[in-house]
């Protein structure tokens, strides 16, 4: 007999042996007791069964599946009151239009908005793609600018004192007055739209990172300094992970502003996009199509907002919202 066979435990009730940990069922003897004892022994030793690996994998997957179901249930419970409120508002809107007989050019009913929006879905989708492209490019530039400013401010107290007031002043500029000037200076291309989106969104990203870096516990920084860590090592190992939750909070704020900024930039002047589409339909008194484009814009913002939670879960899995 080999060493492996000597060390491998024998199920109680199988092969005539009761085993060192024979269950209570095998003690009663007989075929029933042996079957019960073998089954209980296999549950306690899954690796010794042919499908032991499957049993272990299923056991390990159970908490993840339970957590996923719990998260979906929590999201549904959290969003249910909003869905009820939106449904009630739509019902009231539909009733008001039917009761007052207001003209569709002034206030179309929700059913008319849905019907006409679906009929013009190809045109709406064709204008949605340029808006998404502008939003992606503009927000990418905003993220890069925000990271550069935040890191520079964190490494240099002098830059922090110099740039923080300028960041605040940048948000006092009236975009509604600057956007037409950008169109005059740079034309109807991509650049003026990117500048508008960057002006609208880089502030929350930069401030969120700056505040996140500043929230690093002093004890952790002192510990790494006492171990001989350089300034960059302290930043990479402590300050950067500490700032990530604040960054994703700012990211959610910025991504909603990005879509709004793109729509506004296109509304001022563009050749394609939801903004210019809404402007053209407004001039044609197609209020239903304007509202259909507004609904698409809202769906884009909500979708991008929700995607930030997925990205956060992938980037910083150790952080869980309370």
C-alpha positions in Angstrom: 0.0 0.0 0.0 1.4 3.4 -1.0 1.7 6.4 1.3 -1.0 8.3 -0.5 -3.5 5.4 0.1 -2.5 5.2 3.7 -3.0 8.9 4.3 -6.3 9.2 2.3 -9.2 9.1 4.8 -11.7 6.4 4.3 -15.4 7.3 4.4 -17.2 5.8 7.3 -19.6 3.0 6.3 -17.6 2.3 3.1 -15.4 -0.7 2.8 -16.4 -2.0 6.2 -14.5 0.7 8.2 -16.2 3.1 10.6 -13.4 5.7 10.2 -12.0 7.9 12.9 -14.8 10.5 12.5 -17.7 8.2 11.9 -21.0 10.2 11.9 -23.9 9.3 14.1 -25.8 7.7 11.1 -23.1 5.1 10.4 -23.2 4.0 14.0 -26.7 2.6 13.6 -25.3 0.1 11.1 -26.8 -1.3 7.9 -26.9 0.1 4.4 -28.9 3.2 5.4 -26.4 4.2 8.1 -23.5 3.6 5.8 -25.0 5.7 3.0 -25.8 8.6 5.4 -22.3 8.4 7.0 -20.6 8.4 3.6 -22.6 11.4 2.4 -21.9 13.4 5.6 -18.2 12.5 5.4 -18.0 13.6 1.7 -19.6 16.9 2.7 -16.9 17.5 5.2 -14.1 16.4 2.8 -15.1 17.7 -0.6 -11.6 17.4 -2.0 -11.8 13.6 -1.6 -14.8 13.2 -3.9 -14.6 13.2 -7.7 -16.5 16.4 -7.9 -14.7 18.0 -5.0 -13.3 20.8 -7.1 -16.7 21.7 -8.3 -18.1 21.7 -4.8 -15.3 24.0 -3.6 -15.7 26.3 -6.5 -19.5 26.5 -5.9 -18.9 27.2 -2.3 -16.5 30.1 -3.1 -18.8 31.5 -5.7 -21.8 31.6 -3.4 -20.7 34.7 -1.4 -20.0 36.6 -4.7 -23.4 35.6 -6.1 -25.1 36.5 -2.9 -23.4 39.9 -2.8 -24.3 40.6 -6.5 -28.0 39.7 -5.8 -27.9 41.9 -2.7 -26.4 44.8 -4.7 -29.1 44.5 -7.4 -31.8 44.4 -4.8 -30.4 47.4 -3.0 -30.2 49.3 -6.3 -33.8 48.5 -7.1 -35.0 49.4 -3.7 -33.1 52.7 -3.8 -34.4 53.6 -7.3 -38.0 52.5 -6.8 -39.2 55.7 -5.3 -37.7 57.7 -8.2 -39.4 55.4 -10.7 -42.7 55.9 -9.0 -42.3 59.6 -8.9 -41.4 59.8 -12.6 -44.4 57.5 -13.5 -46.7 59.8 -11.5 -45.4 62.9 -13.2 -45.9 61.3 -16.7 -49.4 60.4 -15.8 -50.2 63.9 -14.6 -48.6 65.4 -17.7 -50.7 63.2 -20.0 -53.8 64.0 -18.1 -53.1 67.8 -18.2 -52.6 67.8 -21.9 -55.8 65.8 -22.5 -57.8 67.9 -20.2 -56.7 71.3 -21.4 -56.3 70.5 -25.1 -53.1 72.5 -25.3 -51.5 72.5 -28.8 -48.6 70.0 -29.4 -46.4 72.9 -30.5 -46.7 74.3 -27.0 -46.8 71.1 -24.9 -47.0 67.7 -26.5 -48.1 64.7 -24.4 -45.7 62.1 -23.3 -47.2 59.6 -25.6 -46.7 62.0 -28.6 -43.1 62.6 -27.5 -42.5 58.8 -27.4 -44.3 58.3 -30.7 -42.5 61.0 -32.7 -39.2 60.3 -31.1 -39.4 56.7 -32.2 -40.4 57.8 -35.7 -37.3 60.0 -35.8 -35.0 57.6 -34.1 -32.6 57.4 -37.0 -32.0 61.1 -37.0 -31.8 61.3 -33.3 -29.2 58.5 -33.2 -27.2 60.0 -36.0 -26.9 63.2 -33.9 -26.3 61.3 -30.7 -23.0 59.8 -32.0 -21.3 63.2 -32.5 -22.4 64.3 -29.0 -20.9 61.1 -27.5 -17.7 61.6 -29.3 -17.4 65.3 -28.3 -18.2 64.3 -24.7 -15.6 61.6 -24.6 -12.8 63.7 -26.1 -13.7 66.8 -24.0 -13.9 64.8 -20.7 -10.7 63.0 -21.5 -8.9 66.3 -21.8 -10.6 67.5 -18.6 -9.4 64.4 -16.7 -5.9 64.8 -17.9 -5.8 68.5 -17.0 -7.4 67.8 -13.6 -4.8 65.1 -12.8 -1.9 67.3 -13.8 -3.1 70.3 -11.8 -3.9 68.2 -8.7 -0.6 66.4 -8.7 1.4 69.6 -9.2 -0.6 71.3 -6.4 0.0 68.3 -4.1 3.8 68.3 -4.7 4.2 72.1 -4.4 2.6 74.1 -1.6 3.5 77.2 -3.6 1.4 76.0 -6.6 -1.4 75.2 -4.3 -1.6 78.8 -3.0 -1.2 80.1 -6.5 -3.6 77.9 -8.5 -6.4 77.2 -6.1 -7.8 80.8 -6.4 -7.5 80.7 -10.2 -9.4 77.4 -10.3 -12.2 79.0 -8.3 -12.2 82.1 -10.6 -12.4 79.8 -13.7 -15.8 78.7 -12.5 -17.2 82.2 -12.3 -16.8 82.8 -16.0 -20.1 82.8 -17.8 -20.0 79.9 -20.2 -23.0 81.3 -22.0 -21.0 84.3 -23.0 -17.7 82.5 -23.6 -19.1 79.8 -25.9 -20.0 82.1 -28.8 -16.6 83.7 -28.6 -15.0 80.3 -28.9 -17.1 79.6 -32.0 -15.8 82.9 -33.4 -12.2 82.2 -32.6 -12.0 78.5 -33.5 -14.9 77.9 -35.8 -17.5 75.0 -35.8 -15.0 72.2 -35.4 -14.1 70.0 -32.4 -11.8 72.4 -30.5 -14.4 74.9 -29.2 -16.6 72.1 -27.9 -13.7 70.5 -26.1 -12.7 73.8 -24.5 -16.3 74.3 -23.3 -16.4 70.8 -21.8 -13.0 71.2 -20.2 -14.0 74.5 -18.6 -17.2 73.0 -17.2 -15.8 69.7 -15.9 -12.1 70.0 -14.9 -12.8 72.0 -11.7 -14.7 69.2 -9.8 -12.1 66.7 -10.9 -9.1 68.8 -9.8 -10.6 69.9 -6.5 -11.7 66.3 -5.7 -8.2 65.0 -6.2 -6.6 67.9 -4.3 -8.9 67.3 -1.3 -8.4 63.5 -1.6 -4.6 63.9 -1.5 -4.9 66.3 1.5 -7.1 63.7 3.4 -4.2 61.2 3.7 -3.6 60.3 7.4 -0.4 62.0 8.6 0.5 58.9 10.6 0.8 56.8 7.4 2.9 59.4 5.7 5.2 59.7 8.7 5.6 55.9 8.8 6.7 55.7 5.2 9.1 58.6 5.7 10.6 56.9 8.7 11.2 53.8 6.5 13.1 55.9 4.0 10.4 56.2 1.4 10.9 59.0 -1.2 8.3 61.7 -1.9 7.1 59.9 -5.0 6.9 56.6 -3.1 4.8 58.1 -0.4 2.5 59.6 -3.0 2.1 56.4 -4.9 1.7 54.1 -1.9 -0.5 56.3 0.4 -1.7 59.5 -1.0 -2.9 58.2 -4.4 -5.0 55.3 -3.0 -6.4 57.6 -0.4 -7.6 60.1 -3.0 -9.3 57.6 -5.3 -12.7 57.6 -3.5 -12.8 61.4 -3.7 -11.8 61.2 -7.3 -14.7 58.9 -8.3 -17.1 61.2 -6.4 -15.8 64.1 -8.5 -15.9 62.0 -11.6 -19.6 61.4 -11.2 -20.2 65.1 -10.9 -18.0 65.9 -13.9 -19.4 63.3 -16.3 -22.9 64.7 -15.9 -21.6 68.2 -16.6 -19.7 66.9 -19.6 -22.9 65.9 -21.4 -24.5 69.2 -20.6 -21.5 71.1 -21.7 -21.4 69.2 -25.0 -25.1 69.9 -25.7 -24.6 73.6 -24.9 -21.6 73.9 -27.1 -23.4 72.2 -30.0 -26.5 74.4 -29.3 -24.4 77.5 -29.8 -22.8 76.3 -33.1 -22.2 72.9 -34.6 -22.8 70.9 -37.8 -24.1 67.8 -36.0 -25.1 66.7 -32.5 -28.0 66.7 -30.2 -27.5 70.4 -29.3 -27.8 71.6 -32.9 -30.6 69.1 -33.5 -32.7 70.5 -30.7 -32.0 74.0 -32.0 -33.2 73.2 -35.5 -36.3 71.4 -34.2 -37.1 74.4 -31.9 -37.0 76.7 -34.9 -39.4 74.3 -36.7 -41.8 74.3 -33.7 -41.3 70.6 -33.2 -41.5 70.7 -29.4 -42.1 66.9 -29.4 -38.7 66.2 -31.0 -37.0 68.7 -28.8 -38.3 66.8 -25.8 -37.4 63.5 -27.3 -33.8 64.7 -27.7 -33.9 65.9 -24.1 -34.9 62.4 -23.0 -32.0 60.9 -24.9 -29.6 63.4 -23.3 -30.9 62.5 -19.8 -30.5 58.8 -20.6 -26.9 59.4 -21.7 -26.1 61.3 -18.5 -27.6 58.6 -16.3 -25.8 55.8 -18.2 -22.4 57.5 -17.9 -23.1 58.2 -14.3 -23.9 54.6 -13.6 -20.8 53.4 -15.4 -18.6 55.4 -13.0 -19.7 53.0 -10.2 -18.6 50.0 -12.3 -15.3 51.6 -13.0 -14.9 52.4 -9.3 -15.6 48.8 -8.4 -12.9 47.6 -10.8 -10.3 50.2 -9.9 -10.6 50.3 -6.2 -12.3 47.0 -5.1 -11.3 47.5 -1.5 -13.5 50.6 -1.2 -17.2 50.0 -0.4 -19.8 52.6 0.0 -21.6 52.6 3.3 
